[in-house]
Amino acid sequence: MSATSPVVSSKAADISFSGSLREAYRWPLVVAHVLKGMALVKTLGYVSDAARIAKYQADLVSLIGIDVRVVGTPIEQTALWACNHVSWVDAPIIGSFPGCVSVAKQEVSEWPVIGDLVKAGDTLFIKRGANQANDVRDQMVEVLNGGRNVVVYPEGTTTAGDQISYVFPRLLSAATTAGVPIQPISLRYSDAANGESIAPYIDNMEFLPHLRRLLAEKRIECTLEFLEPVDSEQPRDDIANQLRQRLAANLALPATANQKREIDLHALIAFLKSRHGI
């Protein structure tokens, strides 16, 4: 089943003359939208906030030059949405669906305008290396039990869109505890007119040059596809493996038969003590 979005109809490359004109035209529109976001932040506090924030994010995606095509539909019951992760643009694309709660890295809360908006949308923040996964998982369970979908990017980082990397299973266990299914969502972006993949935001890319490249391109398309749910009533490592395989198959990407399981440090220490006297 194919439908348009409910709210929106790599390597750096030299920007052509026409691309420069396109960028020059779009920059004022993006700046104006940022100012609109600042005004929106000051008026939050109403029942309609979820729809307004979703509309704002959808408009931002469109202004940047990305058309969103939705394939499939979300299941009717509350679910944990698990997406592959390619770009910073993934978040406002998923955020164009009203009412879902995202899990994002702590740094996002500090971004101008967007940080305030995502905080108003009840985003759950996780700080890398701070051992917060269990606390965030408990917050996810609370949101799911309240009847709202939660969005998570279980790879934990962006990829170039050419693979599904290791899927961290800990946050996925929130679905098991809450008794809800996990619905995979695949995101794929079309290439630029010159054949380059410009949507991925990876490694040590800087934000403004990446945004400039997007603004200079005529349009690119993001296909967002809702896949068949994954049963959450199984061990979390099996859930992670099944999710990884399902996303990889849908995107026609390579994936090994089994991903590395999480290391049980207590078991490892006990083994080393018994075997080597450490």
C-alpha positions in Angstrom: 0.0 0.0 0.0 1.4 3.4 -0.9 0.3 6.8 0.3 1.6 10.3 0.7 2.7 11.6 4.1 -0.2 12.8 6.2 1.3 16.3 6.5 3.8 16.7 3.6 3.3 16.1 0.0 28.4 11.5 1.9 30.5 13.1 0.1 30.3 16.8 -0.5 29.9 17.9 -4.1 30.5 21.1 -6.0 27.3 23.1 -6.1 26.3 24.1 -9.7 25.2 27.6 -10.6 21.5 26.6 -10.6 22.1 24.9 -7.3 23.6 28.1 -5.9 20.5 30.0 -7.0 18.2 27.4 -5.5 20.1 27.6 -2.2 19.9 31.4 -2.2 16.2 31.1 -2.7 15.6 28.6 0.0 17.8 30.1 2.8 15.4 33.0 3.6 12.5 30.5 3.7 14.4 28.3 6.1 15.4 31.3 8.3 11.8 32.5 8.3 10.7 29.0 9.3 13.2 29.0 12.2 11.7 32.4 13.4 8.3 30.9 13.1 9.5 28.1 15.3 10.7 30.5 17.9 7.2 32.1 18.0 5.6 28.6 18.1 7.7 27.7 21.2 6.3 30.7 23.1 2.7 29.6 22.4 2.9 26.0 23.4 0.8 24.6 26.2 -2.4 23.6 24.4 -4.1 20.3 23.5 -3.3 21.0 19.8 0.5 21.2 20.4 1.2 17.7 19.0 -0.4 18.5 15.7 1.2 21.9 15.5 4.7 20.6 16.2 4.2 17.8 13.7 3.0 20.3 11.0 6.1 22.5 11.8 8.5 19.6 11.3 6.7 18.5 8.1 7.0 22.0 6.6 10.7 22.1 7.5 11.3 18.9 5.7 9.5 20.2 2.6 11.4 23.5 2.7 14.7 21.7 2.8 13.8 20.0 -0.4 12.7 16.5 0.6 9.5 14.9 -0.6 8.2 12.1 1.7 6.4 9.0 0.3 4.8 6.7 2.9 4.3 3.0 2.1 2.1 0.9 4.3 0.4 2.0 7.5 1.0 2.1 11.2 -0.7 -0.7 13.1 -3.8 0.5 15.0 -2.6 -0.6 18.5 0.1 1.2 20.5 3.6 0.1 19.3 7.3 0.8 19.6 8.5 2.2 16.2 12.0 1.1 15.4 13.7 2.8 12.5 17.0 2.6 10.7 19.0 5.8 11.0 20.6 7.7 8.1 20.4 11.5 8.7 19.4 14.2 11.1 16.4 14.7 8.7 15.0 11.3 9.9 13.8 12.9 13.1 11.5 15.7 11.6 10.3 13.2 9.0 9.1 10.8 11.7 8.1 13.7 13.8 5.5 14.7 11.1 3.3 12.0 12.5 1.5 13.6 15.4 1.5 12.2 18.9 4.5 9.9 18.8 7.3 10.3 21.4 10.9 10.0 20.2 14.0 8.9 22.0 16.9 11.2 21.0 20.5 11.9 22.1 20.8 14.5 24.8 22.6 17.0 22.5 19.3 17.5 20.5 17.7 19.2 23.5 20.4 21.9 23.3 19.7 22.8 19.6 18.1 26.2 19.0 14.4 26.1 18.4 14.3 22.4 17.5 15.4 21.6 21.0 12.5 23.5 22.6 10.1 21.9 20.2 11.1 18.3 20.7 11.1 18.9 24.5 7.5 20.2 24.2 6.8 17.0 22.3 7.8 14.9 25.4 11.0 13.6 23.7 13.0 11.2 25.9 16.7 12.1 25.9 19.6 9.7 26.4 23.1 10.8 27.1 25.7 8.5 25.5 28.1 6.9 28.0 26.1 7.9 31.0 24.5 4.4 31.6 21.0 5.9 31.2 19.6 3.1 29.0 17.6 1.4 31.9 16.1 4.7 33.0 15.1 5.7 29.5 13.7 2.2 28.9 11.5 2.6 32.0 10.3 6.0 30.7 9.5 4.4 27.4 7.4 1.8 29.1 5.4 4.5 30.9 4.7 6.3 27.6 3.7 3.0 25.9 1.4 2.1 28.8 -0.2 5.5 28.4 -1.2 4.6 24.8 1.4 6.6 22.8 3.8 5.2 20.3 7.5 5.6 21.0 10.1 6.0 18.2 13.6 4.7 18.7 16.7 4.3 16.4 18.2 1.1 17.8 21.4 1.3 15.7 22.4 4.2 18.0 24.1 6.2 15.2 23.6 7.1 11.6 24.9 5.0 8.6 25.4 5.9 5.0 22.3 4.0 4.2 24.3 1.0 2.8 23.9 -1.3 5.7 21.9 -2.1 8.9 24.5 -2.0 11.6 24.4 -3.5 15.1 21.0 -3.2 16.7 21.2 -2.5 20.4 18.5 -4.6 22.1 18.2 -2.9 25.5 15.7 -0.2 24.6 13.7 -2.7 22.5 12.8 -4.6 25.7 10.5 -1.7 26.7 8.0 -3.2 24.2 8.2 -6.6 26.0 7.6 -5.0 29.4 4.7 -2.9 28.1 3.2 -5.8 26.1 3.2 -4.0 22.8 4.5 -5.0 19.4 7.5 -3.5 17.6 6.8 -2.1 14.2 9.9 -1.6 12.0 10.1 1.5 9.8 12.6 1.7 7.0 13.9 5.0 5.6 15.6 5.3 2.2 16.6 8.4 0.4 16.9 8.9 -3.4 20.2 10.1 -4.8 20.9 13.6 -6.0 20.6 14.4 -9.7 24.3 13.7 -10.2 23.9 10.3 -8.6 25.5 11.1 -5.3 23.9 10.1 -2.0 23.6 13.4 -0.1 21.1 12.6 2.6 23.4 10.6 5.0 24.8 12.6 7.9 27.7 10.5 9.1 31.2 10.5 10.6 32.4 14.1 11.3 30.1 15.9 8.9 29.3 19.5 9.8 25.7 20.5 9.9 25.7 23.8 7.9 27.6 22.4 4.9 25.3 19.4 4.9 22.2 21.6 5.0 23.6 23.8 2.2 24.0 20.7 0.0 20.4 19.7 0.6 19.1 23.2 -0.1 21.0 23.3 -3.4 19.5 20.1 -4.7 16.2 20.3 -6.6 14.4 17.6 -4.7 15.2 14.3 -3.2 12.7 11.7 -2.0 12.5 9.8 1.2 10.5 6.6 1.2 9.2 5.8 4.6 7.8 2.2 4.9 5.9 0.7 7.8 6.8 -3.1 7.9 5.1 -6.0 9.5 5.4 -6.0 13.3 7.9 -8.0 15.3 6.7 -10.0 18.2 8.1 -8.5 21.4 7.4 -11.6 23.5 10.8 -13.2 22.9 14.3 -12.7 24.2 15.6 -9.2 23.4 18.6 -10.4 21.4 16.2 -12.4 19.2 14.1 -9.3 18.8 17.1 -7.3 17.8 18.2 -9.9 15.3 14.8 -10.3 13.7 14.4 -6.5 13.5 17.8 -6.1 11.9 17.1 -8.9 9.3 13.6 -7.4 8.5 15.0 -3.9 7.9 17.9 -5.3 5.8 15.7 -7.4 3.7 13.3 -4.6 3.0 16.1 -2.2 2.0 18.0 -4.9 0.1 21.0 -4.4 2.3 23.6 -6.9 3.5 23.2 -8.3 7.0 24.8 -11.3 8.7 22.6 -14.1 9.9 23.1 -13.2 13.5 24.4 -10.0 15.2 26.8 -10.0 18.0 25.0 -10.5 21.3 25.6 -8.1 24.2 28.5 -9.1 26.5 27.5 -10.2 30.0 30.4 -8.6 31.9 29.6 -10.6 35.2 29.7 -13.9 33.3 32.9 -12.8 31.5 34.6 -11.9 34.8 33.5 -15.2 36.4 34.9 -17.1 33.4 38.2 -15.3 33.4 38.6 -16.0 37.2 37.8 -19.7 36.8 40.0 -20.2 33.7 42.9 -17.9 34.3 42.7 -17.0 38.0 42.3 -13.3 37.3 
